[in-house]
Amino acid sequence: MSSAWTCDGCGVPHIDRPSCEACGTSSPTATAADLARTALKDAPAARAAQVEEAARGNHRLADHLDSVSDAHLDDALAMRRLAIA
């Protein structure tokens, strides 16, 4: 994906990203494969944030970020299945 677009959900502009980083809305031109790749990139970032917050003692946020990381991986798996189908 190599096009600029503005999110219809929240108005945040994006370049070379098939889903909104702020609210998760998909680009109108995104494919399932594009979304799977993005989810696989976002999962480690969420995991790193989780580890950082746990180290700071912010365990409630760390627990939430654990579920965010899992959700990204679930999304990647679902999008890959759609891309194959």
Backbone as ProteinMPNN parsed JSONL, in Angstrom:
{"seq_chain_A": "MSSAWTCDGCGVPHIDRPSCEACGTSSPTATAADLARTALKDAPAARAAQVEEAARGNHRLADHLDSVSDAHLDDALAMRRLAIA", "coords_chain_A": {"N_chain_A": [[0.847, -1.169, 0.0], [0.66, 2.112, -0.916], [-0.391, 4.727, -0.64], [-1.709, 7.915, 0.25], [-4.13, 8.702, 2.711], [-7.034, 9.874, 4.443], [-8.423, 9.171, 7.524], [-11.749, 8.113, 7.773], [-13.033, 7.691, 10.123], [-11.79, 9.12, 12.285], [-10.368, 11.229, 11.244], [-7.588, 11.391, 11.069], [-4.64, 11.79, 9.2], [-2.907, 9.498, 6.996], [-0.038, 7.839, 5.662], [1.096, 5.263, 3.681], [0.033, 3.269, 5.373], [-2.299, 0.819, 6.022], [-4.359, 0.832, 7.871], [-5.959, 2.869, 10.342], [-3.929, 4.274, 12.771], [-4.794, 5.482, 15.045], [-7.566, 4.868, 15.499], [-8.179, 2.456, 14.262], [-9.69, 2.12, 11.951], [-10.086, 0.898, 8.652], [-8.3, 1.594, 5.622], [-9.904, 2.668, 2.615], [-8.844, 1.361, 0.424], [-7.442, -0.794, 1.337], [-6.232, -4.13, 1.498], [-6.925, -7.509, 2.595], [-4.513, -8.808, 3.01], [-2.77, -6.613, 3.306], [-3.748, -5.559, 5.715], [-3.233, -7.68, 7.445], [-0.412, -7.732, 7.47], [0.065, -5.245, 8.69], [-1.104, -5.627, 11.225], [0.608, -7.584, 12.207], [2.899, -6.068, 12.484], [2.097, -4.254, 14.417], [1.597, -5.766, 16.713], [4.095, -6.537, 18.075], [4.864, -3.984, 18.902], [2.866, -3.283, 20.705], [3.35, -5.241, 22.605], [5.927, -4.527, 23.47], [5.332, -2.058, 24.642], [3.727, -2.995, 26.69], [5.564, -4.437, 28.303], [7.235, -2.339, 29.054], [5.467, -0.693, 30.529], [4.79, -2.45, 32.603], [7.26, -2.669, 33.845], [7.438, -0.127, 34.87], [5.638, -0.3, 36.846], [3.002, 0.05, 36.321], [0.631, -1.792, 36.314], [-2.07, -2.244, 35.641], [-2.41, -0.97, 33.162], [-0.488, -2.406, 31.749], [-1.641, -4.967, 31.784], [-3.858, -4.456, 30.167], [-2.571, -3.808, 27.748], [-1.517, -6.256, 27.124], [-3.765, -7.646, 26.229], [-4.274, -6.108, 23.993], [-2.071, -6.641, 22.353], [-2.543, -9.379, 21.909], [-4.96, -9.129, 20.509], [-4.116, -7.892, 18.143], [-2.611, -9.97, 17.035], [-4.633, -11.889, 16.711], [-6.191, -10.52, 14.827], [-4.38, -10.442, 12.685], [-4.188, -13.16, 12.033], [-6.856, -13.675, 11.273], [-7.116, -11.928, 9.078], [-5.215, -12.973, 7.348], [-6.374, -15.426, 6.803], [-8.622, -14.542, 5.43], [-7.385, -13.407, 3.223], [-6.393, -15.627, 1.961], [-8.664, -17.036, 1.289]], "CA_chain_A": [[0.0, 0.0, 0.0], [1.522, 3.298, -1.003], [-1.194, 5.906, -0.92], [-2.105, 8.73, 1.39], [-5.568, 8.738, 2.916], [-7.476, 10.432, 5.72], [-9.363, 8.255, 8.169], [-13.137, 8.566, 7.86], [-13.477, 7.541, 11.506], [-11.303, 10.14, 13.224], [-9.77, 12.346, 10.521], [-6.124, 11.37, 11.111], [-4.054, 11.455, 7.894], [-1.955, 8.388, 6.988], [0.716, 7.536, 4.451], [1.672, 3.912, 3.711], [-0.505, 2.452, 6.463], [-3.634, 0.448, 5.572], [-5.395, 1.041, 8.887], [-5.705, 4.043, 11.177], [-3.196, 3.971, 13.997], [-5.528, 6.046, 16.177], [-8.866, 4.247, 15.81], [-8.282, 1.131, 13.668], [-10.476, 2.097, 10.721], [-9.3, 0.466, 7.487], [-8.282, 2.409, 4.419], [-10.835, 2.132, 1.613], [-8.136, 0.558, -0.573], [-6.669, -1.84, 2.02], [-6.579, -5.53, 1.255], [-6.767, -8.345, 3.785], [-3.074, -9.042, 3.182], [-2.215, -5.365, 3.86], [-4.152, -5.456, 7.121], [-2.517, -8.721, 8.189], [0.963, -7.254, 7.671], [0.039, -4.157, 9.666], [-1.372, -6.209, 12.541], [1.837, -8.252, 12.646], [3.841, -5.027, 12.893], [1.586, -3.58, 15.614], [1.62, -6.665, 17.879], [5.306, -6.38, 18.886], [4.882, -2.65, 19.511], [2.0, -3.368, 21.887], [4.057, -6.075, 23.586], [7.01, -3.706, 24.033], [4.701, -1.089, 25.54], [3.281, -3.746, 27.864], [6.74, -4.707, 29.13], [7.675, -1.05, 29.593], [4.523, -0.254, 31.574], [4.93, -3.361, 33.743], [8.494, -2.282, 34.523], [7.14, 1.122, 35.586], [4.699, -0.586, 37.922], [1.643, 0.368, 35.877], [0.181, -3.142, 35.969], [-3.391, -2.235, 34.986], [-2.177, -0.661, 31.751], [0.247, -3.541, 31.182], [-2.623, -6.023, 31.537], [-4.647, -4.06, 28.993], [-1.728, -3.906, 26.555], [-1.409, -7.679, 26.805], [-4.924, -7.992, 25.397], [-4.111, -5.4, 22.718], [-1.127, -7.441, 21.565], [-3.278, -10.577, 21.483], [-5.952, -8.738, 19.504], [-3.399, -7.684, 16.876], [-2.277, -11.286, 16.487], [-5.896, -12.471, 16.245], [-6.542, -9.822, 13.588], [-3.466, -10.889, 11.624], [-4.601, -14.504, 11.631], [-8.131, -13.574, 10.56], [-6.891, -11.276, 7.788], [-4.511, -13.925, 6.485], [-7.369, -16.404, 6.338], [-9.44, -13.88, 4.395], [-6.557, -13.208, 2.024], [-6.258, -16.938, 1.312], [-9.991, -17.49, 0.807]], "C_chain_A": [[0.893, 1.234, 0.0], [0.706, 4.536, -1.348], [-1.526, 6.626, 0.376], [-3.628, 8.719, 1.493], [-5.854, 9.349, 4.281], [-8.565, 9.54, 6.271], [-10.758, 8.873, 8.233], [-13.654, 8.512, 9.293], [-13.061, 8.678, 12.417], [-10.59, 11.314, 12.56], [-8.252, 12.396, 10.522], [-5.59, 11.003, 9.724], [-3.013, 10.338, 8.03], [-1.278, 8.28, 5.636], [1.303, 6.145, 4.643], [1.253, 3.096, 4.925], [-1.946, 2.118, 6.099], [-4.738, 0.55, 6.62], [-4.971, 2.197, 9.779], [-5.017, 3.627, 12.469], [-3.955, 4.465, 15.223], [-6.785, 5.257, 16.52], [-9.079, 2.876, 15.165], [-9.118, 1.032, 12.409], [-9.576, 1.721, 9.545], [-9.39, 1.481, 6.362], [-9.27, 1.819, 3.42], [-10.155, 1.259, 0.566], [-7.334, -0.584, 0.044], [-7.171, -3.227, 1.638], [-6.407, -6.305, 2.565], [-5.287, -8.61, 4.051], [-2.381, -7.808, 3.763], [-2.508, -5.271, 5.355], [-3.46, -6.502, 7.987], [-1.084, -8.287, 8.475], [1.022, -6.15, 8.724], [-0.192, -4.692, 11.073], [-0.137, -6.915, 13.084], [2.921, -7.252, 13.05], [3.402, -4.38, 14.215], [1.665, -4.454, 16.866], [2.909, -6.521, 18.697], [5.405, -5.006, 19.556], [4.016, -2.633, 20.773], [2.675, -4.18, 22.986], [5.185, -5.287, 24.25], [6.451, -2.668, 24.998], [4.226, -1.773, 26.818], [4.441, -3.986, 28.823], [7.225, -3.427, 29.807], [6.76, -0.587, 30.73], [4.586, -1.156, 32.8], [6.179, -3.005, 34.546], [8.312, -0.996, 35.321], [6.196, 0.904, 36.763], [3.254, -0.283, 37.579], [0.988, -0.928, 35.374], [-1.192, -3.184, 35.316], [-3.243, -1.945, 33.501], [-1.437, -1.813, 31.064], [-0.697, -4.695, 30.881], [-3.464, -5.719, 30.301], [-3.825, -4.224, 27.713], [-1.466, -5.354, 26.164], [-2.565, -8.104, 25.907], [-4.863, -7.289, 24.04], [-3.168, -6.177, 21.804], [-1.799, -8.702, 21.041], [-4.286, -10.252, 20.384], [-5.296, -8.503, 18.143], [-3.053, -9.025, 16.228], [-3.528, -12.01, 15.978], [-6.33, -11.846, 14.926], [-5.669, -10.288, 12.43], [-3.866, -12.267, 11.116], [-5.894, -14.46, 10.817], [-7.927, -12.959, 9.168], [-6.142, -12.195, 6.83], [-5.463, -14.982, 5.957], [-8.254, -15.797, 5.26], [-8.654, -13.717, 3.099], [-6.386, -14.504, 1.246], [-7.554, -17.371, 0.66], [-10.363, -16.848, -0.507]], "O_chain_A": [[1.784, 1.363, 0.84], [1.07, 5.301, -2.241], [-1.609, 6.023, 1.446], [-4.326, 8.727, 0.479], [-4.999, 9.336, 5.166], [-9.515, 9.193, 5.57], [-10.93, 10.004, 8.687], [-14.606, 9.212, 9.637], [-13.857, 9.155, 13.227], [-10.243, 12.288, 13.229], [-7.676, 13.361, 10.02], [-6.031, 10.018, 9.133], [-2.323, 10.242, 9.045], [-1.868, 8.589, 4.601], [1.94, 5.878, 5.661], [2.046, 2.313, 5.448], [-2.747, 3.027, 5.886], [-5.915, 0.376, 6.304], [-3.782, 2.467, 9.949], [-5.482, 2.728, 13.17], [-3.781, 3.931, 16.318], [-7.053, 5.0, 17.694], [-10.056, 2.197, 15.481], [-9.243, -0.056, 11.846], [-8.436, 2.177, 9.46], [-10.413, 2.14, 6.174], [-9.457, 0.603, 3.38], [-10.829, 0.487, -0.116], [-6.611, -1.277, -0.673], [-8.37, -3.456, 1.48], [-5.812, -5.805, 3.519], [-4.862, -8.632, 5.206], [-1.503, -7.936, 4.616], [-1.63, -4.946, 6.154], [-3.135, -6.231, 9.143], [-0.594, -8.454, 9.591], [1.93, -6.128, 9.554], [0.463, -4.248, 12.017], [0.139, -6.854, 14.282], [3.774, -7.57, 13.878], [4.241, -4.004, 15.032], [1.789, -3.928, 17.972], [2.827, -6.393, 19.919], [5.963, -4.881, 20.646], [4.391, -2.04, 21.784], [2.577, -3.839, 24.165], [5.372, -5.374, 25.464], [7.033, -2.426, 26.055], [4.312, -1.198, 27.903], [4.309, -3.762, 30.026], [7.581, -3.433, 30.986], [7.238, -0.141, 31.773], [4.45, -0.675, 33.925], [6.162, -3.034, 35.776], [8.97, -0.804, 36.344], [5.98, 1.804, 37.574], [2.378, -0.35, 38.441], [0.817, -1.128, 34.171], [-1.457, -4.076, 34.51], [-3.876, -2.599, 32.673], [-1.738, -2.149, 29.919], [-0.574, -5.339, 29.839], [-3.747, -6.604, 29.494], [-4.332, -4.724, 26.709], [-1.218, -5.645, 24.993], [-2.367, -8.836, 24.937], [-5.352, -7.824, 23.045], [-3.445, -6.345, 20.616], [-1.646, -9.054, 19.872], [-4.444, -11.022, 19.436], [-5.855, -8.873, 17.111], [-3.188, -9.189, 15.015], [-3.488, -12.666, 14.937], [-6.781, -12.544, 14.017], [-6.162, -10.503, 11.323], [-3.881, -12.511, 9.909], [-6.01, -15.131, 9.791], [-8.51, -13.43, 8.191], [-6.41, -12.191, 5.628], [-5.371, -15.387, 4.799], [-8.597, -16.466, 4.286], [-9.203, -13.872, 2.009], [-6.249, -14.49, 0.022], [-7.546, -18.0, -0.399], [-11.437, -17.12, -1.044]]}, "name": "protein", "num_of_chains": 1, "seq": "MSSAWTCDGCGVPHIDRPSCEACGTSSPTATAADLARTALKDAPAARAAQVEEAARGNHRLADHLDSVSDAHLDDALAMRRLAIA"}
